[in-house]
Amino acid sequence: MVNKMFNKSWMHTPEALAKHYIPYNAKFLGNTEVEAPKGTEVVKDAVRKLKFQRHIKKSEGQKIPKVELQISIYGVKILDPKTKDVQHNCQLHRISFCADDKTDKRIFTFICKDSESNKHLCYVFDSEKCAEEITLTIGQAFDLAYKKFLESGGKDVETRKQIGGLQKRVRLTVCVLVQAGSVSVKLQSTDVFDMVPFSTVTPLVPSRASNGCPPPPPTSLPPDMSKDLFGAEPFDPFTCGAADFPPDIQSKLDEMQEGFKMGLTMEGTVFSLDPLDGRC
């Protein structure tokens, strides 16, 4: 679920984010560790820190690197605009907070929990007057991904846990009764969560954004799309039906459920607080 702090409607069709991706061009100020997954003051401190570091690097002759953002239900990818090498892949259920600058419309940021270290990292970007649009696009992708996750069986993760505990108690009761009555009972093995997947994954192709021309549509899945969000195959949280999953896949579903349950908070704020926070 998405908690929007401003009244805006979604900008793209669901298909644009589910079967394609929305590309944006931006300058990447970097990322830095933060102490909390949400909070305006948290991201303000991160923006100040990264802007200060960029001013130092600029004085040394270093330019702010340009990146391409690809936003879809599979996450926010940060790529080199020329080589298309993926620098960061931020999964949506790990993104907990989004904010954009209401003063100059350029700066936007989001907090994402790192998949390896589990630390909360704040990513900061400078766009060409598209900060709010990008923030809304991330919010819409998160909202759509959460709905797709529920449709594909994610809503039954907690139910499976509860029924699993109930089944254990039922089996224990049956065993006690069998021992007491000396009756042989065979429990039938059934899958009460047998659900039909809502769709299959189709190749992601770009949809047009407002601040740049998208790259040509790929003829096949990008290399990293041959695997799922977690680098494994063939599991896909948006196409798998509900079932009794192996422990590793079940843990991934549990992680996604917890991330989506936390929700994504979107806020409009002011980052330009002093002269140093002017142009990067």
C-alpha positions in Angstrom: 0.0 0.0 0.0 1.1 3.5 -0.7 0.7 6.4 1.7 0.6 9.6 -0.5 1.1 12.9 1.4 -0.2 14.9 -1.6 -3.3 14.5 -3.8 -2.1 13.3 -7.2 -3.5 10.7 -9.5 -1.3 8.0 -11.2 0.3 9.0 -14.5 0.7 5.8 -16.4 -1.4 2.8 -17.5 -0.9 -0.4 -15.5 0.3 -2.1 -18.6 3.1 0.4 -19.0 4.6 -0.6 -15.7 3.7 -4.3 -15.7 4.8 -5.2 -19.3 7.1 -2.4 -20.0 9.2 0.2 -18.0 9.2 3.9 -17.7 12.7 5.4 -18.4 14.0 8.7 -16.9 17.3 10.5 -17.2 18.8 12.0 -14.1 22.1 12.8 -12.4 23.0 10.5 -9.5 24.3 12.2 -6.5 24.9 8.9 -4.8 23.6 6.9 -1.9 24.3 6.9 1.8 23.3 4.9 4.8 20.5 6.2 7.0 19.3 5.1 10.4 15.5 4.8 9.7 13.4 3.5 6.8 11.2 6.6 6.7 11.2 10.2 7.6 11.5 13.7 6.0 14.3 14.7 8.3 16.1 11.4 7.5 16.2 12.2 3.8 17.0 15.9 4.3 20.2 14.9 6.2 21.1 12.5 3.5 20.5 15.0 0.7 22.7 17.6 2.6 25.5 15.1 3.1 25.5 13.9 -0.5 25.3 17.5 -1.9 28.2 18.5 0.2 30.2 15.6 -1.1 29.3 16.5 -4.6 30.4 20.1 -4.1 33.8 18.9 -3.0 34.1 16.5 -6.0 32.9 19.3 -8.3 35.7 21.6 -7.0 38.1 18.8 -7.9 36.8 18.7 -11.4 34.6 15.7 -11.2 31.2 15.8 -12.9 28.0 14.3 -11.4 27.4 11.0 -13.3 24.3 10.7 -15.5 22.1 7.6 -15.1 19.0 6.2 -16.6 16.2 5.0 -14.3 14.0 2.2 -15.5 10.9 1.9 -13.3 8.5 -1.1 -13.5 6.7 -3.5 -11.1 10.0 -5.3 -10.9 11.8 -2.4 -9.3 13.8 0.7 -9.9 16.9 0.0 -12.0 19.8 2.5 -12.1 21.8 2.1 -15.3 24.7 3.6 -17.2 22.9 5.5 -20.0 25.5 4.5 -22.6 26.5 0.9 -21.7 23.1 0.0 -20.1 25.1 -1.7 -17.3 22.9 -2.0 -14.2 24.5 -0.2 -11.3 21.8 -0.7 -8.7 18.6 -2.7 -8.8 16.2 -1.6 -6.0 13.3 -4.0 -5.5 10.0 -2.2 -4.8 9.1 -4.1 -1.6 12.4 -2.8 -0.2 11.6 0.8 -0.9 9.9 2.4 2.1 10.1 6.2 1.5 10.0 8.6 -1.5 10.3 12.3 -1.5 10.8 15.1 -4.0 11.7 18.8 -3.7 8.8 21.2 -4.0 11.0 24.2 -4.5 13.0 23.6 -7.7 11.3 20.3 -8.9 14.7 18.7 -9.5 15.8 16.8 -6.4 14.1 13.5 -5.5 15.2 10.7 -3.2 14.1 7.3 -1.9 15.1 5.0 0.9 15.7 1.3 0.0 16.8 -1.6 2.2 19.9 -3.2 0.8 19.4 -6.8 -0.1 22.9 -7.9 1.1 23.7 -5.8 4.1 20.0 -5.1 5.2 21.0 -1.5 5.8 18.8 1.4 4.8 20.3 3.4 2.0 19.1 6.8 0.8 19.5 7.4 -3.0 19.5 11.0 -4.2 19.0 12.2 -7.8 18.9 15.5 -9.7 16.4 15.4 -12.5 15.3 18.0 -15.1 12.2 19.3 -13.4 10.7 15.8 -13.2 11.2 15.0 -9.5 7.5 14.8 -8.7 6.7 12.8 -11.8 9.4 10.2 -11.0 8.3 10.0 -7.4 4.7 9.4 -8.5 5.9 6.7 -11.0 7.7 4.9 -8.3 4.6 5.1 -6.1 2.4 3.8 -8.9 4.8 0.9 -9.6 4.8 0.0 -5.9 1.0 0.1 -5.7 0.7 -2.1 -8.8 3.4 -4.5 -7.7 1.6 -5.0 -4.3 -1.7 -5.7 -6.1 0.0 -8.2 -8.4 1.7 -9.9 -5.5 -1.7 -10.3 -3.8 -3.3 -11.6 -7.0 -0.6 -14.2 -7.5 -1.0 -15.7 -4.0 1.0 -13.4 -1.8 -2.1 -12.7 0.2 -2.1 -16.3 1.4 1.4 -16.2 2.9 0.1 -15.3 6.3 -3.0 -17.6 5.9 -0.6 -20.5 5.0 1.3 -19.9 8.2 -1.9 -19.9 10.3 -3.3 -23.0 8.6 0.0 -24.7 8.8 0.0 -24.3 12.6 -3.6 -25.5 12.7 -2.8 -28.6 10.6 0.0 -29.4 13.0 -2.4 -29.3 15.9 -5.0 -31.3 14.0 -2.4 -34.0 13.2 -1.4 -34.1 16.8 -5.0 -34.6 17.8 -5.5 -37.3 15.2 -2.4 -39.1 16.4 -3.6 -39.1 20.0 -7.0 -40.4 19.0 -5.4 -43.1 16.8 -3.2 -44.3 19.6 -6.1 -44.4 22.0 -8.5 -46.3 19.7 -5.9 -48.4 17.9 -7.4 -47.3 14.5 -5.3 -46.8 11.4 -6.0 -43.4 9.9 -4.4 -42.1 6.7 -4.5 -38.3 6.2 -5.1 -37.3 2.6 -2.5 -34.9 1.2 -4.2 -32.0 -0.6 -3.2 -28.5 -1.6 -5.9 -26.1 -0.5 -4.0 -23.2 -2.1 -4.0 -24.4 -5.7 -4.5 -21.2 -7.6 -4.1 -20.3 -11.3 -1.4 -17.7 -12.0 -2.8 -14.5 -13.3 -0.4 -14.1 -16.2 3.0 -14.9 -17.5 6.0 -12.6 -17.6 6.4 -10.8 -20.9 9.6 -9.0 -22.1 9.9 -5.5 -20.6 10.0 -2.8 -23.2 10.2 0.9 -22.6 7.2 3.3 -22.4 7.8 7.0 -23.2 8.6 9.3 -20.3 8.6 13.1 -20.4 12.3 13.9 -20.1 14.0 11.7 -22.7 13.6 9.3 -25.5 13.5 5.7 -24.4 16.0 3.1 -25.7 14.8 0.8 -28.5 12.6 -2.1 -27.4 14.6 -5.2 -26.6 13.7 -8.3 -28.7 14.0 -10.6 -25.7 14.1 -10.4 -21.9 17.1 -8.4 -20.6 19.8 -10.7 -19.3 18.9 -10.2 -15.6 15.2 -10.8 -16.4 15.9 -14.5 -17.2 16.0 -14.7 -13.4 13.7 -13.4 -10.8 14.0 -10.4 -8.6 16.3 -12.3 -6.2 18.6 -13.8 -8.9 17.1 -17.2 -8.8 15.0 -19.2 -11.3 12.3 -20.0 -12.2 10.5 -18.4 -9.3 8.6 -15.2 -10.1 6.4 -13.7 -7.3 4.0 -12.2 -9.9 3.3 -15.4 -11.8 3.5 -18.3 -9.3 0.3 -19.7 -8.0 -0.1 -20.2 -4.3 1.3 -23.6 -3.1 3.5 -25.2 -0.5 6.8 -23.6 -1.5 10.3 -24.8 -0.6 11.8 -22.9 2.4 14.0 -20.7 0.3 11.1 -19.4 -1.9 8.8 -19.2 1.1 11.3 -17.0 2.9 11.4 -14.7 -0.2 7.6 -14.5 -0.2 7.7 -13.7 3.5 10.2 -11.0 2.9 8.1 -9.4 0.1 5.0 -9.6 2.3 6.8 -7.7 5.1 8.1 -5.1 2.7 4.7 -4.5 1.1 3.1 -4.5 4.6 5.4 -1.7 5.7 4.1 0.4 2.7 5.7 3.2 0.8 5.4 6.7 2.1 5.5 9.5 -0.5 6.1 13.1 0.6 6.7 16.5 -1.0 9.3 18.5 1.0 11.9 21.2 0.7 15.6 20.2 0.4 17.1 23.5 -0.6 17.6 24.9 2.9 20.8 27.0 2.6 23.1 28.5 -0.1 25.1 25.3 -0.2 22.0 23.4 -1.2 21.6 25.4 -4.4 22.5 23.9 -7.7 24.6 20.7 -7.6 
